[in-house]
Amino acid sequence: MSAKATLNRFTDFMVGPARFANLLSCFELGLIDMLRQRGGQTAVQLGETVGATPAAVEQLLLLLVKEGFVAQDETASDRGCGSAARPWVATVRSALIARP
């Protein structure tokens, strides 16, 4: 196994459980469902709905971007208020979670 492959495997091993826990939090909070049902919403609006700070919601949304579930609406203006004021949109129609 090459050094790069070993490093990638180690990184997946170390980051995997934390990333999974964060993704699970996103689904438990219903962030993707809210974006799908209500259209583009800002981190501020989502934070008010779920009872979290805009910064915390934005961190979760950035994780969802990496996984391909959501994207920030680049066509919307943030009116100089920063990225928390720019709407986010769901990029998946639905997510299936198997429950035992």
Secondary structure, DSSP 8 states (H G I E B T S, - for coil): --HHHHHHHHHHHHHHHHHHHHHHHHHHHTHHHHHHHH--B-HHHHHHHHT--HHHHHHHHHHHHHHTSEEE-TTS--TTS-GGGS-EEE--S-------
